[in-house]
Amino acid sequence: MVVLAIHGGAGGDGPWGGPTDLDPARIECMQSILANVGKALEDGKITALEAVTEAVSLLEDEPLFNAGRGAVIGADGKITMDASIMNGKDCSAGACAGVSILRHPIRLANHLLKGNWPLMLFGEGADEAGRKAGLEVVSQEWLATPLRWAQWKKWRDSNLRPGATDEDDNVLNAALDHDIEIGPISEFSHENLLEEIDGPGTVGAVALDKEGNLAAATSTGGMTGKPLGRVGDTPLIGAGTWADSRVAVSNTGVGEAYIRTCAAKRVADLVELANVDLETACNMMLDEVEPFGGRGGIIAISSKGEVCMPFQVTLMYRGTYFKGDVFTAIGPN
Ligand code: ASP
């Protein structure tokens, strides 16, 4: 049995208003990834580690997700990206943070995993290691999209705290009148922009291959207006990403809360030590991050093929490949 699950981030408060005009493109991207990478996994052509690397690379290429091209913009007007990957077979891992010139940060994380040491690189060192490894180098102009500049300008003009447009609907609602002042962005209607301002979009994948091995990968641009040097949970093994012989986890949400609770490893520990089922473990973890301001979701699979994708916000872009079937969803089922 093989399983592939992916996510494109979680966010929002209150009831889901249904798909936006931009959602069909996100869903099409997820369906194509699940169908193609899932099939290759099913045919035994790729391992779980290769599946999560490929799936996250393709999600990084979709500008509507907050990773790779289309990553959100920091306080200084620059994009910096974080990613991590873990192979459940031997608990090898790789991670990078503050990457600014690579098209696929997850491929640098995978490169570091294979190199064994160092496990994690930051900033210029990470960019340089990616360049040396022959990974595709791109410009900041190529990475930044009109939607992300609109979010960034809204963040700057409204004097919101960093990440506010991503996570805090009360602050956002207080500033909604300013949205129209963002000015015309040809591809996005005003209505879309209101929806998308709270746009989540961190991406992740978990997979179980034919050999029974698990792997997990996560990639993000972080939060709109984040201060220079801010690192969230995504590149931190045990917080944003975890895979061992029992479970594989990729998280999305307010990173600081996931770091403080070692959220990804927490799920694995609950399954192993507290002997609870995967779904219970995921929900317990979400309950634990909540008091720390954690808002988000998780995708997790077990070596038995169980899949759980709970979230405690309005929506989470998510999907699975299981026994030849592709499933995708945005709001509550
Ligand atoms: N966890 C990411 C971070 O804090 C953001 C997200 O998942 O949306 O950088």
Boltz pocket constraint, residues with backbone or C-beta under 6 A from the ligand:
constraints:
  - pocket:
      binder: B
      contacts: [[A, 9], [A, 10], [A, 200], [A, 201], [A, 202], [A, 220], [A, 221], [A, 222], [A, 223], [A, 231], [A, 232], [A, 233], [A, 234], [A, 251], [A, 252], [A, 253], [A, 254], [A, 255], [A, 256], [A, 296]]
      max_distance: 6.0
